[in-house]
């Protein structure tokens, strides 16, 4: 007898995506940067395919919303609990960011139907288009206390200890500075939307 | 910046530990400062009732205080869940949120049922029905701001609902403080006017949610 779960390919695929993402997210949150990078890469592919299907008349906005959503998932990752389905958690954030975009562009997208095909994880798309908004440019506009920790640790690849030694800040100030800086970056993105 | 570069940038900080600590601290701080501010406003604006030292021996005082206290506890739990994407509230929790109101109304109905017809109006209106709800809503305002600030450290996705429950929490905190001022002890009075005050606070939260909780 065939086990019941193979009867539904969609459900099996969902379970597979769930495992794929959860393993990497949990390893990433435990400090494994490579696993976390894999999580974000896969997530970006699913999100890109999802957004391109949902926004056929606003394809030029897809990469911007994608970056906004990735940053949102990253900034909200402390709200994920290990026992919960990670796909449901991500889906809630992605839908929230998409509805937020619809609201901000209510007139232009008035005809778009936000209900309908809403399965985030059916396809993935690794071909990025150009983002219209430059997140790197927005980063430059942040105040020093937010910008410096991000630049030292995230862009120059220093460890937190090295960044602390170089900037004269404490290690916890660097960590909190990165955390707050990325939140400030998300706020800049929102402000310019 | 290309999406790949953004991913690389984010991947350099995998651990959420500082964010988790900060969010927890922020929520506790928001709740504590909101409670402190609403209570302080009650002291300064209204003052505690002069017979408080004797009335605290009256069980009716504690029964009245139990309504906003129970609402505050459940609203706090629901609010914490609404602050996380995809966390389900579930029917038992919504029922638990409604239960204090139901019990208060049942108690009020029993008291009204046992009273003489001529007294019922006085039991419902007391001496202060015109100001009671307004004052509770007024006391809730600093709590609304503080609780919203605490929730902003998390990631609510149903902003109107999260705002409404946060407003209800703030209203319940305000009503708890108001119990120490309010001279009315009849259950029909507080089962109506306290509830109206808390619900107006919830309404303010529902209006403010989509704007203030956006992230």
Interface residues (C-beta under 8 A of the other chain):
Chain A: X28 X29 X30 X31 X32 X33 X34 X35 X36 X37 X40 X41 X44 X63 X66 X67 X70 X71 X72 X74 X75 X76 X77 X78 X79 X80 X81 X84 X85 X88 X89 X90 X91 X92 X93 X95 X96 X100 X128 X130 X131 X134 X135 X136 X137 X139 X150 X153 X154 X155 X157 X172 X175 X176 X178 X179 X182 X186 X190
Chain B: X1 X2 X3 X4 X5 X6 X7 X8 X9 X10 X11 X12 X13 X14 X15 X16 X18 X19 X20 X22 X23 X83 X84 X85 X86 X87 X154 X155 X157 X214 X215
